[in-house]
Amino acid sequence: MAIARIRKNDTVIVIRGNDAGKTGTVLSVNPKKGTAIVGGVNRHKKAVRRTEKEAGGLIEREFPVRLSKLMPYDAESKRGTRVRTGEKEGKKARISVKSGKAL
């Protein structure tokens, strides 16, 4: 099981692999497998059979990325950042280590 430092709708940056340096929004997270699906990252072509609802053929879609290869993206420094927990305005929040702002 992975630490919940990355959640759905977070902006993340890929730090390893073919897509290193790309940013995207997290579409879904699977903490048991330790993977996430990120929009615009790790896209591959997949052959799909035609059905009544949609046409078949080769479609391009996102495939899961290991959480260890992702970092939350800090818009101020334009780089990845580590996350710590703390309090912002009396509520528990995830805080960027680089900028000190809540994610």
MDTraj code that builds the backbone (N, CA, C; nanometers):
import mdtraj as md
import numpy as np

residues = "MET ALA ILE ALA ARG ILE ARG LYS ASN ASP THR VAL ILE VAL ILE ARG GLY ASN ASP ALA GLY LYS THR GLY THR VAL LEU SER VAL ASN PRO LYS LYS GLY THR ALA ILE VAL GLY GLY VAL ASN ARG HIS LYS LYS ALA VAL ARG ARG THR GLU LYS GLU ALA GLY GLY LEU ILE GLU ARG GLU PHE PRO VAL ARG LEU SER LYS LEU MET PRO TYR ASP ALA GLU SER LYS ARG GLY THR ARG VAL ARG THR GLY GLU LYS GLU GLY LYS LYS ALA ARG ILE SER VAL LYS SER GLY LYS ALA LEU".split()
xyz = np.array([
    [0.0826, -0.1181, 0.0000],
    [0.0000, 0.0000, 0.0000],
    [0.0870, 0.1244, 0.0000],
    [0.0461, 0.2241, -0.0735],
    [0.1250, 0.3460, -0.0857],
    [0.0687, 0.4563, 0.0035],
    [0.1535, 0.5534, 0.0319],
    [0.1124, 0.6685, 0.1105],
    [0.0210, 0.7552, 0.0234],
    [-0.0814, 0.8143, 0.0829],
    [-0.1780, 0.8944, 0.0068],
    [-0.1268, 1.0372, -0.0108],
    [-0.0139, 1.0536, -0.0775],
    [0.0373, 1.1878, -0.1025],
    [-0.0134, 1.2414, -0.2347],
    [-0.0672, 1.1530, -0.3178],
    [-0.1244, 1.1924, -0.4463],
    [-0.2704, 1.1502, -0.4473],
    [-0.3568, 1.2461, -0.4824],
    [-0.4998, 1.2199, -0.4837],
    [-0.5597, 1.2573, -0.6182],
    [-0.6835, 1.2177, -0.6394],
    [-0.7549, 1.2491, -0.7627],
    [-0.7641, 1.4014, -0.7787],
    [-0.7508, 1.4472, -0.9028],
    [-0.7556, 1.5884, -0.9427],
    [-0.6310, 1.6681, -0.9039],
    [-0.5267, 1.6050, -0.8499],
    [-0.3994, 1.6734, -0.8251],
    [-0.3252, 1.6914, -0.9566],
    [-0.2454, 1.7959, -0.9654],
    [-0.1548, 1.8112, -1.0782],
    [-0.0221, 1.7504, -1.0374],
    [0.0299, 1.6595, -1.1192],
    [0.1533, 1.5888, -1.0863],
    [0.2529, 1.6004, -1.2006],
    [0.3799, 1.5733, -1.1698],
    [0.4855, 1.5702, -1.2703],
    [0.5495, 1.4318, -1.2650],
    [0.5832, 1.3778, -1.3813],
    [0.6473, 1.2462, -1.3908],
    [0.7975, 1.2665, -1.3743],
    [0.8610, 1.1891, -1.2852],
    [1.0032, 1.2084, -1.2577],
    [1.0924, 1.1012, -1.3182],
    [1.0356, 0.9905, -1.3656],
    [1.1140, 0.8834, -1.4267],
    [1.0400, 0.8251, -1.5461],
    [1.1132, 0.7641, -1.6386],
    [1.0526, 0.6926, -1.7489],
    [1.0500, 0.7727, -1.8776],
    [0.9781, 0.7207, -1.9754],
    [0.9700, 0.7836, -2.1073],
    [0.9009, 0.9185, -2.1036],
    [0.8092, 0.9389, -2.0099],
    [0.7337, 1.0631, -2.0007],
    [0.7894, 1.1570, -1.8944],
    [0.9142, 1.1419, -1.8566],
    [0.9733, 1.2252, -1.7524],
    [0.9644, 1.3729, -1.7908],
    [0.9200, 1.4548, -1.6960],
    [0.9066, 1.5974, -1.7187],
    [0.7677, 1.6410, -1.7604],
    [0.6807, 1.5474, -1.7981],
    [0.5449, 1.5822, -1.8384],
    [0.4578, 1.6019, -1.7143],
    [0.3617, 1.6923, -1.7253],
    [0.2675, 1.7142, -1.6168],
    [0.1279, 1.6760, -1.6630],
    [0.0421, 1.6453, -1.5679],
    [-0.0956, 1.6104, -1.5995],
    [-0.1783, 1.6052, -1.4732],
    [-0.3076, 1.5887, -1.4904],
    [-0.4011, 1.5800, -1.3790],
    [-0.4326, 1.4339, -1.3515],
    [-0.4372, 1.3983, -1.2252],
    [-0.4659, 1.2606, -1.1855],
    [-0.6141, 1.2327, -1.2081],
    [-0.6436, 1.1305, -1.2879],
    [-0.7807, 1.0922, -1.3168],
    [-0.8332, 0.9915, -1.2153],
    [-0.7468, 0.8992, -1.1714],
    [-0.7849, 0.8014, -1.0688],
    [-0.6596, 0.7470, -1.0024],
    [-0.6775, 0.6976, -0.8794],
    [-0.5672, 0.6417, -0.8011],
    [-0.6094, 0.5056, -0.7496],
    [-0.5185, 0.4080, -0.7575],
    [-0.5410, 0.2757, -0.7012],
    [-0.4334, 0.2510, -0.5950],
    [-0.4610, 0.2838, -0.4671],
    [-0.3580, 0.2718, -0.3646],
    [-0.3132, 0.1281, -0.3362],
    [-0.4010, 0.0300, -0.3574],
    [-0.3619, -0.1091, -0.3322],
    [-0.2550, -0.1553, -0.4302],
    [-0.2679, -0.1146, -0.5568],
    [-0.1683, -0.1499, -0.6572],
    [-0.0543, -0.0494, -0.6615],
    [-0.0742, 0.0690, -0.6025],
    [0.0288, 0.1724, -0.6042],
    [0.0421, 0.2396, -0.7394],
    [-0.0714, 0.2584, -0.8090],
    [-0.0692, 0.3191, -0.9414],
    [-0.1705, 0.4328, -0.9508],
    [-0.1526, 0.5150, -1.0525],
    [-0.2469, 0.6230, -1.0821],
    [-0.2564, 0.6398, -1.2328],
    [-0.3712, 0.6860, -1.2800],
    [-0.3876, 0.7182, -1.4208],
    [-0.3847, 0.8698, -1.4319],
    [-0.2907, 0.9192, -1.5141],
    [-0.2684, 1.0629, -1.5281],
    [-0.3036, 1.1033, -1.6716],
    [-0.3814, 1.2090, -1.6857],
    [-0.4237, 1.2568, -1.8170],
    [-0.3058, 1.3042, -1.9009],
    [-0.2925, 1.2509, -2.0226],
    [-0.1873, 1.2919, -2.1148],
    [-0.0525, 1.2264, -2.0915],
    [-0.0441, 1.1343, -1.9981],
    [0.0829, 1.0693, -1.9646],
    [0.0675, 0.9187, -1.9824],
    [0.1719, 0.8523, -2.0323],
    [0.1754, 0.7075, -2.0516],
    [0.0633, 0.6624, -2.1456],
    [0.0508, 0.7305, -2.2590],
    [-0.0524, 0.6976, -2.3578],
    [-0.0017, 0.5879, -2.4512],
    [-0.0884, 0.4893, -2.4750],
    [-0.0570, 0.3797, -2.5658],
    [-0.1783, 0.3511, -2.6526],
    [-0.1550, 0.2862, -2.7658],
    [-0.2645, 0.2463, -2.8525],
    [-0.3128, 0.1089, -2.8099],
    [-0.4441, 0.0923, -2.8118],
    [-0.5045, -0.0332, -2.7708],
    [-0.6087, -0.0720, -2.8743],
    [-0.6074, -0.1982, -2.9167],
    [-0.7064, -0.2470, -3.0127],
    [-0.8355, -0.2774, -2.9380],
    [-0.9450, -0.2188, -2.9872],
    [-1.0746, -0.2362, -2.9217],
    [-1.1729, -0.2954, -3.0217],
    [-1.2493, -0.3935, -2.9768],
    [-1.3493, -0.4575, -3.0620],
    [-1.4705, -0.3654, -3.0776],
    [-1.5285, -0.3668, -3.1960],
    [-1.6456, -0.2845, -3.2220],
    [-1.7640, -0.3361, -3.1416],
    [-1.8410, -0.2454, -3.0854],
    [-1.9641, -0.2805, -3.0142],
    [-2.0777, -0.1971, -3.0711],
    [-2.1971, -0.2187, -3.0190],
    [-2.3115, -0.1399, -3.0648],
    [-2.2968, 0.0063, -3.0240],
    [-2.2293, 0.0306, -2.9129],
    [-2.2176, 0.1666, -2.8605],
    [-2.1048, 0.2463, -2.9236],
    [-1.9941, 0.1824, -2.9555],
    [-1.8803, 0.2567, -3.0105],
    [-1.8117, 0.1796, -3.1227],
    [-1.7451, 0.2570, -3.2073],
    [-1.6725, 0.1964, -3.3182],
    [-1.5436, 0.1341, -3.2670],
    [-1.5012, 0.0281, -3.3285],
    [-1.3790, -0.0377, -3.2877],
    [-1.2579, 0.0225, -3.3552],
    [-1.1447, -0.0421, -3.3386],
    [-1.0211, 0.0032, -3.4001],
    [-0.9161, 0.0330, -3.2955],
    [-0.8149, 0.1078, -3.3364],
    [-0.7089, 0.1455, -3.2438],
    [-0.7466, 0.2757, -3.1748],
    [-0.7522, 0.2706, -3.0435],
    [-0.7770, 0.3929, -2.9674],
    [-0.6543, 0.4208, -2.8826],
    [-0.6313, 0.5466, -2.8521],
    [-0.5181, 0.5849, -2.7685],
    [-0.5732, 0.6215, -2.6315],
    [-0.5174, 0.5606, -2.5263],
    [-0.5659, 0.5875, -2.3922],
    [-0.4516, 0.5881, -2.2929],
    [-0.4774, 0.6416, -2.1743],
    [-0.3771, 0.6464, -2.0685],
    [-0.3750, 0.5139, -1.9933],
    [-0.2548, 0.4708, -1.9586],
    [-0.2372, 0.3506, -1.8798],
    [-0.1788, 0.3891, -1.7442],
    [-0.1910, 0.3019, -1.6438],
    [-0.1452, 0.3377, -1.5091],
    [0.0053, 0.3639, -1.5005],
    [0.0416, 0.4532, -1.4071],
    [0.1804, 0.4882, -1.3773],
    [0.2023, 0.4597, -1.2296],
    [0.3178, 0.4067, -1.1948],
    [0.3494, 0.3808, -1.0540],
    [0.3532, 0.5124, -0.9762],
    [0.3012, 0.5119, -0.8548],
    [0.2999, 0.6327, -0.7719],
    [0.4407, 0.6786, -0.7374],
    [0.5371, 0.5862, -0.7348],
    [0.6744, 0.6225, -0.7026],
    [0.7384, 0.7073, -0.8120],
    [0.6793, 0.7081, -0.9301],
    [0.7331, 0.7870, -1.0421],
    [0.6641, 0.9224, -1.0563],
    [0.5747, 0.9553, -0.9633],
    [0.4999, 1.0807, -0.9689],
    [0.5306, 1.1665, -0.8464],
    [0.5298, 1.2985, -0.8679],
    [0.5422, 1.3942, -0.7580],
    [0.4366, 1.5018, -0.7762],
    [0.3787, 1.5500, -0.6670],
    [0.2876, 1.6639, -0.6800],
    [0.3614, 1.7820, -0.7416],
    [0.2937, 1.8564, -0.8276],
    [0.3542, 1.9669, -0.9011],
    [0.3289, 2.0976, -0.8272],
    [0.4366, 2.1738, -0.8047],
    [0.4269, 2.3039, -0.7399],
    [0.4298, 2.4108, -0.8489],
    [0.3182, 2.4821, -0.8666],
    [0.3067, 2.5796, -0.9754],
    [0.4010, 2.6982, -0.9559],
    [0.4326, 2.7341, -0.8319],
    [0.5200, 2.8488, -0.8078],
    [0.6631, 2.8228, -0.8512],
    [0.7168, 2.7078, -0.8122],
    [0.8554, 2.6767, -0.8476],
    [0.8660, 2.6032, -0.9804],
    [0.7509, 2.5631, -1.0366],
    [0.7438, 2.4884, -1.1634],
    [0.8252, 2.3597, -1.1597],
    [0.8235, 2.2936, -1.0436],
    [0.8929, 2.1660, -1.0243],
    [0.8094, 2.0782, -0.9323],
    [0.8528, 1.9544, -0.9186],
    [0.7867, 1.8649, -0.8260],
    [0.8228, 1.9012, -0.6832],
    [0.7374, 1.8645, -0.5898],
    [0.7604, 1.8954, -0.4502],
    [0.7209, 1.7777, -0.3624],
    [0.7824, 1.7700, -0.2473],
    [0.7401, 1.6714, -0.1479],
    [0.6226, 1.7308, -0.0709],
    [0.5491, 1.6455, -0.0026],
    [0.4292, 1.6891, 0.0682],
    [0.4431, 1.6538, 0.2155],
    [0.4019, 1.7471, 0.3000],
    [0.3942, 1.7187, 0.4436],
    [0.2545, 1.7556, 0.4892],
    [0.2149, 1.7053, 0.6042],
    [0.0831, 1.7400, 0.6559],
    [0.0988, 1.8455, 0.7634],
    [0.0000, 1.9286, 0.7743],
    [0.0007, 2.0344, 0.8734],
    [-0.1358, 2.0982, 0.8792],
    [-0.1430, 2.2140, 0.9448],
    [-0.2697, 2.2841, 0.9570],
    [-0.2661, 2.4148, 0.8811],
    [-0.3694, 2.4407, 0.8060],
    [-0.3900, 2.5675, 0.7363],
    [-0.5306, 2.6132, 0.7716],
    [-0.5415, 2.7284, 0.8326],
    [-0.6702, 2.7869, 0.8716],
    [-0.7509, 2.6919, 0.9586],
    [-0.6840, 2.6240, 1.0511],
    [-0.7520, 2.5360, 1.1455],
    [-0.7924, 2.4009, 1.0920],
    [-0.7606, 2.3713, 0.9664],
    [-0.7949, 2.2417, 0.9077],
    [-0.6687, 2.1668, 0.8710],
    [-0.6766, 2.0341, 0.8754],
    [-0.5653, 1.9492, 0.8349],
    [-0.5489, 1.9601, 0.6835],
    [-0.4249, 1.9787, 0.6371],
    [-0.4031, 1.9992, 0.4941],
    [-0.2709, 1.9389, 0.4512],
    [-0.2588, 1.9136, 0.3203],
    [-0.1311, 1.8729, 0.2621],
    [-0.0589, 1.9991, 0.2194],
    [0.0668, 2.0129, 0.2611],
    [0.1420, 2.1362, 0.2377],
    [0.2649, 2.1058, 0.1541],
    [0.2902, 2.1906, 0.0550],
    [0.4082, 2.1785, -0.0304],
    [0.5321, 2.2150, 0.0502],
    [0.6355, 2.1318, 0.0433],
    [0.7588, 2.1584, 0.1170],
    [0.8329, 2.2773, 0.0549],
    [0.8296, 2.2892, -0.0790],
    [0.9036, 2.3965, -0.1460],
    [0.8439, 2.5345, -0.1205],
    [0.7107, 2.5488, -0.1372],
    [0.6509, 2.6818, -0.1261],
    [0.5789, 2.7056, 0.0056],
    [0.5441, 2.6008, 0.0781],
    [0.4719, 2.6164, 0.2039],
    [0.3229, 2.6397, 0.1855],
    [0.2728, 2.6318, 0.0631],
    [0.1301, 2.6531, 0.0368],
    [0.0549, 2.5207, 0.0413],
    [-0.0729, 2.5282, 0.0734],
    [-0.1570, 2.4089, 0.0769],
    [-0.1883, 2.3626, -0.0650],
    [-0.1911, 2.2314, -0.0833],
    [-0.2252, 2.1753, -0.2150],
    [-0.3756, 2.1596, -0.2280],
])
top = md.Topology()
chain = top.add_chain()
for i, resn in enumerate(residues, 1):
    res = top.add_residue(resn, chain, resSeq=i)
    for name in ("N", "CA", "C"):
        top.add_atom(name, md.element.get_by_symbol(name[0]), res)
traj = md.Trajectory(xyz[None], top)
